[in-house]
Amino acid sequence: MWNRTEFSVPIDESIILYRHPILYGAAIYALLLIIIGTIGNVLTIVVLLRPNLQRYTTMRYLIAVAVADLCSLYSWNLNLFYKHLINHYQNDLEDGSMIACRIVSFIAFVSLQLSSWYLTLVSVDRCLNIYFLLWHRQIGRTSYSIYIIFSVTTAIIFLNLHLLFLNGYQQSNCIPFEKRTCFICYARLEDRFYIFPKWEKIHLVVYNFIPFTIMFISTCFIIRRSASSANAQRRLTIDMRKDSLQCSSRRRKQRQLTRILLSVTFLFVFLTTPIMIYNVFFRNRLRNRKPLKYIVQALLLCTQYTSHAIHYSSSYSRYFIVKYIDMETHGHSEWKYIDRREIGITCVAFSGGQPRPGVDLGPEFVLKAGLIGQLNAMDFKTILTDGKEIHDYKEFFPASDEPIGIIKRPRAVGIVSKHLTDQVYQHSKAGRMALQIGGDHSMGLGTVSGIARATKERFGQDIKVIWVDAHADINTPETTETGNLHGMPLSFLIGLVKENIEGLDWVVPCLKPENIVYIGLRDVDKAEKQILKQYNIKAFSMHEIDRYGIGAVMNMTIEYLSKGDTAQSPIHLSFDIDALDPTVAASTGTPVRGGLTFREGHYICEALHETGRLVGIDIVELNPTIGHSNEDTITIGCSLIRAALGESLL
């Protein structure tokens, strides 16, 4: 970005010797920047292109920063190295032809401005995600980040387009090339000297001043939110702090991320401002002081491009932080067993496992409450099983379904569960999150069977199940007092049922007793208590939750399911809405007082999401025909699903 016409002055040996110590060092430093910046930025692109990171808008912006930095490093530093270390006449690369002049100068200016604006997007996106729900739910989605990057890129290209058409002119017999033709870049023939004093000022504003101002304002807002969050945390009671220990850790890491953003902002300005001020205000003053001018230019250029060579280090800092916190407001964690951001949804409109009508309407009400739109707003692609919203399976029901002993409707439950097994298996086998909405809890026969089969085939591991319920649902045909199969699915799944029962003879035991954890039990039959003790099944009743707190219970649950050779096995969550206290969720068929609070239920889902091990979710026993606040129960069911899929409070 300096005047090429100055090369018309002959270069004597004393000047060349005078330049060697500093200018040659600057040229070598420019080469080092190219090597370090290339390795760092390429590795950044490779790492951030991982599918599990593509759900973060920030990571997409950092990829764009790395690409722009690569272009700027080569367009400027390669020229600095060539000019001061290789070319005897101190000739620039773009002086080779008019095409080279225009293309190189265009790429140089565009890459610098794009790098600073992409970096600005990181701060702006985070600020807007925190403060504005519309941005968080709509514009800030990862699917929109491509359009935002494209828009910024297009605007910068159009701003610099004149460089491709107006820049440079050809001059014959110019010294020191004697009779050669030289091409004077960054100038026009009618201007004779330096075309871009005004353009340098525009470039300073676009490249430095505006991005810095936006980054600074955005970061200040982020700091303000972090400070208010910290103050709120300090005002919590001691008991509340114990329950929110994990949330406090996330806030601490969020503040760490804020400090990184602030340091990157000021580092960018500190390293890039000097060369811009020099180009605008001091270039012409040093026009006739050749050695000093070249030394100052070389040092300032090296300083400027150090910024673009080390941006990747801040990218890695943010990457390692994002592995442990929810960088987006959605709070996505790194899924260990889900290949893509797709959810296979099966709505099971079935109530045959229990006597009360209405539970088969639960899926319909959940969909009417807007669940699919909510999941799409979290950047999930939702796939309905067989393209149908509701599955009632009535076409498969037998003409007659007489009780077998005390067991009611065994054939209907069996055939529905068998079809559900195949449907859930297809979703899980394809690497999707399997979400089942019930329907009564007898559907657990099909959901667990399908996910267990897919997990075994995909990973060679056994499934682990967290059963959140007021009831144990582990009665056998011999111990059941009601004959309702929604109270027996686990006895079939762990192999306690030895005789073949018509309609249920297809069930193959697929769950080990040691791979089950109960949470929220408070209405357990006497025979069920004996089974739990006999098979040493881990269970946390409401007594343990009251005693230890839900945070400690979840820590113990995850620790228990993380033992042995299958320490990181996939987890399936089966959540019966009656686990919640009836004052929280009244619209369910078998309510029991003294249940989980609203926050305790959500914390279970949040903690399981943070493990990254979830592969399936059941939400069951929603009965909108019961109670006067059915909308509240349906809304809570939707929010439990969102919490398990990564929605967080901050």
C-alpha positions in Angstrom: 0.0 0.0 0.0 2.9 2.3 -0.6 3.8 4.4 -3.7 5.3 2.4 -6.5 6.5 5.5 -8.5 9.2 6.0 -5.8 11.2 3.3 -7.5 12.2 5.8 -10.2 15.0 6.8 -7.8 18.1 4.8 -8.3 19.2 2.5 -5.5 22.9 2.8 -4.5 24.8 0.1 -2.6 25.0 2.1 0.7 21.2 2.2 0.9 21.0 -1.5 0.2 23.5 -2.2 2.9 21.7 0.1 5.3 18.5 -1.9 4.8 19.9 -5.3 5.4 19.7 -5.7 9.2 16.1 -4.6 9.8 14.5 -5.2 6.4 15.9 -8.6 5.9 14.8 -9.5 9.5 11.3 -8.2 8.6 11.2 -10.3 5.5 12.2 -13.4 7.5 9.6 -12.6 10.1 7.0 -12.2 7.4 7.9 -15.7 6.2 7.5 -17.0 9.7 4.1 -15.4 10.0 3.1 -17.2 6.8 4.2 -20.6 8.1 2.7 -20.2 11.6 -0.5 -18.5 10.3 -1.0 -21.2 7.6 -0.6 -24.1 10.0 -2.7 -22.5 12.7 -5.5 -21.3 10.4 -5.7 -24.6 8.4 -5.8 -26.6 11.6 -8.5 -24.3 12.9 -10.6 -24.8 9.8 -10.2 -28.6 10.0 -11.1 -28.7 13.7 -14.1 -26.4 13.4 -15.5 -28.2 10.4 -16.3 -31.2 12.6 -20.0 -31.9 12.3 -20.6 -31.6 16.0 -19.3 -28.1 16.0 -21.2 -26.9 12.9 -24.2 -26.4 15.1 -22.5 -23.3 16.6 -22.9 -20.1 14.8 -19.7 -18.8 16.4 -17.7 -21.7 15.0 -18.9 -20.9 11.5 -17.8 -17.3 11.9 -14.4 -18.4 13.2 -14.0 -20.6 10.1 -14.7 -17.5 8.0 -12.1 -15.5 10.0 -9.5 -18.2 9.4 -10.1 -18.3 5.6 -9.8 -14.5 5.5 -6.7 -14.5 7.5 -5.1 -17.0 5.2 -5.8 -14.8 2.2 -4.4 -11.7 4.0 -1.3 -13.4 5.2 -0.3 -14.5 1.7 -1.3 -11.4 -0.1 0.8 -9.1 2.1 3.5 -11.1 3.8 4.6 -13.0 0.8 5.1 -9.7 -1.0 7.1 -8.4 2.0 9.3 -11.5 1.9 9.8 -11.3 -1.9 10.5 -7.6 -2.0 13.1 -7.3 0.8 14.8 -10.7 0.7 14.6 -12.0 -2.9 14.1 -9.2 -5.4 17.3 -7.0 -5.8 15.3 -4.0 -7.0 12.8 -4.0 -4.1 10.1 -4.7 -6.6 6.6 -5.8 -5.5 4.9 -8.9 -6.6 2.0 -7.0 -8.1 4.3 -4.9 -10.3 4.7 -7.9 -12.6 1.6 -7.1 -14.7 -1.6 -5.1 -14.7 -3.7 -8.2 -13.9 -1.4 -9.1 -10.9 -1.6 -5.5 -9.7 -5.4 -5.4 -9.6 -6.1 -8.9 -8.4 -3.4 -8.8 -5.6 -4.5 -5.4 -4.4 -8.2 -6.4 -4.5 -7.6 -9.6 -2.5 -5.3 -7.8 0.0 -7.8 -5.1 0.9 -10.9 -7.4 0.8 -9.2 -10.1 3.0 -8.2 -7.6 5.6 -11.7 -6.1 5.9 -13.4 -9.4 5.8 -11.2 -10.7 8.6 -12.1 -7.8 10.9 -15.8 -8.0 10.1 -16.0 -11.8 10.6 -14.3 -11.3 13.9 -16.9 -8.6 14.7 -19.7 -11.1 13.9 -18.5 -13.3 16.7 -19.0 -10.6 19.4 -22.2 -9.3 17.9 -23.8 -12.7 17.6 -23.0 -13.6 21.2 -24.3 -10.3 22.4 -27.6 -10.5 20.5 -28.1 -14.1 21.5 -27.9 -13.1 25.1 -30.1 -10.0 24.9 -32.7 -10.6 22.3 -35.1 -13.6 22.1 -35.9 -13.0 18.4 -32.2 -13.3 17.5 -31.8 -16.3 19.7 -34.9 -18.1 18.3 -34.8 -17.0 14.7 -32.0 -14.8 13.1 -29.3 -16.3 15.4 -29.8 -19.8 14.2 -26.9 -21.6 12.5 -28.9 -21.9 9.3 -28.9 -18.1 9.0 -25.2 -17.7 9.7 -24.4 -18.6 6.0 -26.6 -15.8 4.8 -25.1 -13.3 7.2 -21.5 -14.3 6.1 -22.6 -14.0 2.5 -24.1 -10.6 3.0 -21.0 -9.2 4.7 -18.8 -10.7 2.1 -20.9 -9.3 -0.7 -20.8 -5.8 0.8 -17.1 -5.8 1.3 -16.5 -7.0 -2.3 -18.6 -4.3 -3.8 -16.9 -1.7 -1.6 -13.5 -2.7 -3.0 -14.6 -3.4 -6.6 -13.0 -0.2 -8.0 -9.6 -1.8 -7.3 -10.3 -4.3 -10.1 -11.0 -1.6 -12.7 -9.3 1.7 -11.7 -6.1 0.6 -10.1 -2.7 0.8 -11.7 -1.1 2.0 -14.9 1.7 1.0 -17.2 4.9 3.0 -17.6 7.7 2.3 -20.1 11.4 2.5 -19.5 11.1 3.3 -15.8 14.2 3.3 -13.6 15.7 1.0 -12.3 14.3 -1.4 -14.8 16.0 0.6 -17.6 14.2 -0.4 -20.9 11.7 -2.8 -19.3 8.1 -1.9 -18.8 7.0 -1.5 -15.2 3.4 -1.4 -13.8 2.6 1.1 -11.2 0.1 -0.2 -8.7 -2.2 1.8 -6.4 -2.1 4.7 -8.8 -3.5 5.9 -12.2 -1.7 7.6 -15.0 -3.6 10.9 -14.6 -2.9 11.0 -10.9 0.8 10.3 -11.4 1.6 9.9 -7.8 -0.7 8.3 -5.3 -4.3 7.6 -6.0 -5.6 6.5 -2.7 -5.1 9.0 0.1 -8.9 9.1 0.5 -9.2 5.4 0.0 -6.7 4.8 2.8 -9.0 6.8 5.1 -12.1 4.8 4.0 -10.1 1.6 4.5 -9.1 2.7 8.0 -12.8 3.3 8.9 -14.0 0.0 7.4 -11.2 -2.2 8.5 -10.4 -0.8 11.9 -12.6 1.9 13.4 -16.1 0.6 12.8 -15.4 -3.1 13.6 -13.5 -2.1 16.8 -16.4 0.2 17.9 -19.0 -2.6 17.3 -16.8 -5.2 19.0 -16.2 -2.9 22.0 -19.9 -2.1 22.4 -20.9 -5.7 22.1 -18.3 -6.9 24.6 -19.4 -4.2 27.1 -22.9 -5.5 26.9 -21.7 -9.1 27.4 -19.6 -7.9 30.4 -22.6 -6.2 31.8 -24.7 -9.3 31.5 -22.0 -11.5 33.0 -21.6 -9.0 36.0 -25.4 -9.0 36.6 -25.4 -12.8 36.5 -22.5 -13.0 39.0 -24.3 -10.6 41.3 -27.5 -12.7 41.1 -25.4 -15.8 41.9 -24.0 -14.1 45.0 -27.5 -13.3 46.2 -28.5 -17.0 46.2 -29.0 -18.8 49.4 -26.5 -21.5 50.4 -28.9 -24.3 49.6 -29.7 -22.9 46.2 -26.0 -22.5 45.4 -25.5 -26.2 46.1 -28.2 -27.1 43.6 -26.9 -24.7 41.0 -23.2 -25.7 41.3 -23.1 -26.8 37.7 -24.9 -23.7 36.5 -22.4 -21.6 38.4 -19.5 -23.4 36.7 -21.1 -22.6 33.4 -21.4 -18.9 34.3 -17.8 -18.9 35.3 -16.7 -20.3 31.9 -19.1 -17.8 30.2 -17.2 -15.0 31.9 -13.9 -16.6 30.8 -15.2 -16.6 27.2 -16.2 -12.9 27.6 -12.6 -12.1 28.7 -11.2 -13.8 25.6 -13.6 -11.8 23.4 -12.4 -8.6 25.1 -8.7 -9.4 24.8 -9.1 -10.4 21.1 -10.9 -7.1 20.5 -8.2 -4.9 22.0 -5.4 -7.1 20.6 -6.8 -6.6 17.1 -6.9 -2.8 17.5 -3.5 -2.6 19.1 -1.8 -4.5 16.3 -3.6 -3.1 13.3 -4.1 0.6 14.2 -0.4 1.8 13.9 -0.1 0.9 10.2 -3.4 2.5 9.4 -2.5 5.7 11.1 0.8 5.7 9.3 -0.8 5.2 5.9 -3.3 8.0 6.4 -1.2 10.7 8.2 2.5 10.0 7.9 3.3 8.3 4.6 3.8 11.5 2.6 6.0 13.0 5.3 8.5 10.2 4.9 8.4 10.2 1.1 12.0 11.4 0.6 13.5 9.6 3.6 13.8 6.2 1.9 15.7 4.0 4.4 13.6 5.2 7.3 10.4 4.9 5.3 11.0 1.3 4.3 12.0 0.3 7.9 8.9 1.9 9.4 6.7 0.3 6.8 8.2 -3.2 7.3 7.9 -3.0 11.1 4.3 -1.8 11.0 3.3 -4.4 8.5 4.9 -7.2 10.5 2.9 -5.9 13.6 -0.3 -5.7 11.6 -0.1 -9.2 10.2 0.9 -10.7 13.5 -2.8 -10.2 14.4 -4.0 -12.2 11.4 -1.4 -14.9 12.2 -2.6 -15.5 15.8 -6.4 -15.2 15.4 -6.4 -19.0 15.3 -5.1 -19.2 18.9 -8.2 -17.4 20.1 -10.3 -19.7 18.0 -8.8 -22.7 19.9 -9.4 -21.0 23.2 -13.1 -20.6 22.3 -13.2 -24.2 21.0 -12.0 -25.7 24.3 -14.4 -23.5 26.3 -17.3 -24.5 24.1 -16.6 -28.2 24.8 -17.7 -27.6 28.4 -20.3 -24.8 28.3 -23.4 -24.0 26.2 -22.0 -21.3 23.9 -25.2 -20.6 22.2 -28.3 -19.8 24.3 -29.7 -23.1 23.2 -26.9 -24.8 25.1 -26.0 -27.6 22.7 -23.5 -30.1 24.1 -21.3 -32.4 22.1 -23.4 -35.4 21.3 -21.4 -38.6 21.5 -23.8 -41.0 19.7 -26.0 -38.7 17.6 -24.5 -38.2 14.1 -26.6 -35.3 13.0 -29.0 -32.6 14.3 -32.1 -34.7 13.5 -34.9 -35.8 15.8 -37.0 -38.7 14.8 -40.4 -38.1 16.4 -42.9 -40.9 17.0 -46.3 -39.8 18.5 -47.9 -42.8 20.1 -51.6 -42.2 20.5 -52.2 -45.4 22.6 -53.9 -45.8 26.0 -54.4 -49.6 26.1 -51.8 -50.2 28.9 -54.1 -48.5 31.4 -57.9 -48.0 32.0 -58.3 -44.2 31.8 -59.2 -42.7 28.4 -57.5 -39.5 27.2 -53.9 -40.4 27.4 -53.9 -41.2 23.7 -54.6 -37.5 23.1 -51.4 -36.4 24.7 -49.3 -36.5 21.5 -51.9 -34.4 19.6 -51.9 -31.7 22.3 -48.1 -31.6 22.4 -47.9 -31.0 18.7 -50.6 -28.4 18.9 -48.6 -26.6 21.6 -45.9 -26.0 18.9 -43.2 -28.6 19.8 -42.0 -29.0 16.3 -41.6 -25.3 15.8 -39.8 -25.0 19.1 -37.3 -27.8 18.1 -36.8 -26.2 14.6 -36.0 -22.9 16.4 -33.2 -24.8 18.2 -31.8 -25.8 14.8 -33.0 -29.4 14.9 -34.4 -31.0 11.8 -37.6 -32.9 12.8 -38.5 -36.1 11.0 -42.0 -37.6 11.7 -42.1 -41.4 11.7 -43.5 -42.5 8.4 -44.4 -38.9 7.6 -47.4 -39.1 10.0 -48.0 -36.8 13.0 -50.0 -39.3 15.0 -49.8 -43.1 15.1 -52.8 -44.8 16.8 -52.0 -48.3 15.3 -55.7 -49.1 15.3 -55.4 -50.9 11.9 -53.2 -53.5 13.7 -55.5 -54.1 16.7 -56.9 -57.7 16.9 -60.6 -58.2 16.6 -60.7 -59.6 20.1 -58.4 -58.9 23.0 -59.6 -60.9 26.0 -57.6 -60.7 29.2 -55.0 -63.4 29.8 -55.4 -64.1 33.4 -55.3 -60.7 35.1 -53.4 -59.0 32.2 -55.6 -56.6 30.3 -55.3 -56.0 26.5 -52.0 -57.9 26.1 -52.4 -58.4 22.3 -53.0 -54.7 21.6 -50.1 -53.6 23.8 -47.9 -56.2 22.2 -48.6 -55.3 18.6 -48.3 -51.6 19.3 -45.0 -52.1 21.1 -43.7 -54.3 18.3 -44.4 -51.7 15.6 -43.0 -49.0 17.9 -39.8 -51.1 18.3 -39.2 -51.1 14.6 -40.0 -47.4 14.2 -37.7 -46.3 17.0 -35.0 -48.7 15.7 -35.0 -47.0 12.3 -34.5 -43.6 13.8 -31.8 -44.7 16.2 -30.0 -46.8 13.6 -29.9 -43.7 11.3 -28.1 -41.7 14.0 -31.0 -39.6 15.0 -32.2 -38.7 18.4 -35.3 -40.8 19.0 -38.2 -38.9 20.6 -41.3 -40.7 21.6 -44.4 -38.9 22.9 -47.1 -41.0 24.6 -49.4 -42.5 25.3 -49.2 -44.6 28.4 -45.9 -46.1 29.8 -46.5 -49.5 28.4 -44.9 -48.0 25.2 -41.6 -48.3 27.1 -41.6 -51.9 25.9 -41.2 -50.7 22.3 -39.0 -47.7 22.8 -36.3 -49.4 24.9 -36.3 -52.5 22.8 -35.8 -50.4 19.6 -33.1 -48.2 20.9 -31.3 -51.1 22.6 -31.2 -53.1 19.4 -29.9 -50.1 17.4 -27.3 -49.3 20.1 -26.0 -52.8 20.1 -25.7 -52.9 16.3 -24.1 -49.4 16.0 -21.7 -49.4 19.0 -21.7 -52.9 20.4 -22.8 -51.5 23.8 -25.7 -52.1 26.1 -28.2 -49.3 26.6 -28.6 -47.7 30.0 -32.0 -46.3 31.1 -33.0 -43.6 33.5 -36.7 -44.2 34.5 -38.2 -41.0 35.9 -41.5 -42.1 37.5 -43.6 -42.1 40.6 -44.0 -45.8 40.1 -41.5 -48.6 39.5 -43.4 -50.2 36.5 -41.6 -53.5 37.2 -44.5 -55.7 38.3 -44.7 -59.1 36.7 -47.9 -60.9 35.5 -47.7 -62.8 38.8 -47.3 -59.8 41.1 -49.5 -57.2 39.5 -52.6 -56.2 41.4 -54.3 -54.3 38.5 -53.3 -56.2 35.4 -52.5 -52.9 33.6 -49.4 -53.4 31.4 -48.2 -49.8 31.9 -47.0 -51.0 35.3 -45.0 -53.9 33.9 -42.7 -52.9 31.0 -39.4 -53.2 32.9 -40.2 -56.7 34.1 -40.4 -57.8 30.4 -37.3 -55.8 29.4 -35.0 -57.3 32.1 -36.3 -60.9 31.6 -38.4 -61.5 34.7 -41.3 -62.8 32.7 -40.6 -66.4 31.9 -43.9 -67.6 30.3 -45.0 -66.7 26.8 -47.9 -64.4 26.8 -49.9 -64.1 23.6 -49.1 -60.8 21.9 -46.0 -60.3 24.0 -44.0 -63.4 23.1 -41.8 -61.4 20.7 -40.2 -59.4 23.6 -36.6 -60.3 24.0 -34.9 -59.1 27.3 -32.5 -56.3 26.3 -31.8 -54.5 29.6 -29.6 -55.5 32.5 -30.9 -54.6 36.0 -27.6 -52.9 36.8 -28.2 -50.5 33.8 -31.4 -49.0 35.3 -31.7 -46.0 37.5 -35.0 -44.9 39.0 -35.6 -41.2 40.0 -38.6 -39.9 41.8 -40.2 -43.1 43.1 -42.9 -42.7 45.8 -45.7 -45.2 45.0 -44.0 -48.6 44.8 -45.9 -51.9 45.3 -44.6 -54.3 47.9 -43.7 -56.9 45.3 -41.9 -54.3 43.3 -39.8 -53.3 46.4 -38.7 -56.9 46.7 -37.7 -57.0 43.0 -35.7 -53.9 43.4 -33.8 -55.3 46.4 -33.4 -58.8 44.9 -31.8 -57.4 41.6 -30.0 -54.6 43.4 -31.5 -52.0 41.0 -30.4 -48.4 41.7 -33.3 -46.2 42.8 -33.6 -42.7 44.1 -37.0 -42.2 45.7 -38.3 -38.8 46.8 -36.7 -39.4 50.2 -33.2 -39.4 48.6 -34.1 -36.3 46.6 -35.3 -34.5 49.7 -32.2 -35.6 51.6 -29.4 -34.9 49.1 -31.0 -32.5 46.6 -31.5 -33.2 42.9 -28.0 -32.0 42.0 -26.4 -34.6 44.1 -28.8 -37.3 43.0 -28.0 -36.6 39.4 -24.3 -36.6 40.1 -24.7 -40.0 41.8 -26.8 -41.3 38.9 -24.3 -40.3 36.2 -21.4 -41.7 38.3 -23.3 -45.0 38.8 -23.9 -45.3 35.0 -20.3 -44.5 34.3 -18.7 -47.5 35.9 -16.9 -50.4 34.3 -16.1 -51.1 30.7 -19.2 -49.3 29.5 -18.5 -46.1 31.3 -19.7 -43.9 28.4 -22.6 -46.1 27.2 -25.6 -44.4 25.5 -28.5 -43.4 27.8 -32.2 -43.5 27.2 -34.5 -41.2 29.3 -38.0 -42.4 30.0 -39.9 -39.6 31.7 -43.4 -40.3 33.1 -45.1 -36.9 33.7 -46.5 -38.3 37.0 -43.0 -38.1 38.4 -43.8 -34.4 38.9 -46.0 -33.3 41.8 -49.7 -32.9 40.9 -49.5 -29.2 41.8 -47.0 -28.9 38.9 -48.5 -31.4 36.4 -52.1 -32.4 37.2 -53.1 -33.8 33.8 -52.0 -37.4 34.3 -53.8 -40.6 35.1 -52.0 -41.7 38.2 -50.9 -38.6 40.2 -49.2 -39.1 43.5 -48.5 -36.2 46.0 -45.0 -35.3 47.0 -43.4 -35.4 43.6 -40.7 -33.5 41.8 -40.8 -29.8 41.5 -40.8 -28.0 38.1 -37.1 -27.2 38.5 -36.1 -30.7 39.7 -37.8 -32.3 36.7 -36.0 -29.9 34.3 -32.7 -30.3 36.1 -32.8 -34.0 35.5 -33.2 -33.4 31.7 -30.5 -30.6 31.7 -28.0 -32.8 33.5 -28.5 -35.7 31.2 -28.1 -33.5 28.2 -24.8 -32.3 29.5 -23.4 -35.8 29.5 -23.8 -35.9 25.7 -24.9 -39.5 26.0 -28.6 -39.3 25.4 -29.9 -41.3 22.4 -33.6 -41.5 23.2 -36.3 -39.7 25.1 -39.8 -40.8 26.1 -42.4 -38.4 27.5 -45.5 -40.3 28.6 -48.8 -40.4 30.5 -49.9 -36.9 29.4 -53.7 -36.9 29.7 -55.2 -33.6 28.6 -58.7 -34.7 29.6 -57.8 -34.7 33.3 -57.7 -31.6 35.4 -58.4 -27.9 34.7 -54.8 -26.9 33.9 -54.0 -29.4 31.1 -52.3 -26.7 29.1 -49.8 -26.3 31.9 -49.0 -30.0 31.9 -48.6 -30.1 28.1 -46.4 -27.0 28.2 -44.2 -28.6 30.8 -44.0 -31.7 28.7 -42.7 -29.6 25.8 -40.2 -27.8 28.0 -38.8 -31.0 29.5 -38.1 -32.2 25.9 -36.4 -29.0 25.1 -34.3 -29.2 28.3 -33.2 -32.7 27.4 -32.2 -31.5 24.0 -30.1 -28.6 25.2 -32.2 -25.6 26.1 -30.7 -23.8 29.0 -31.7 -21.0 31.3 -28.9 -18.7 30.1 
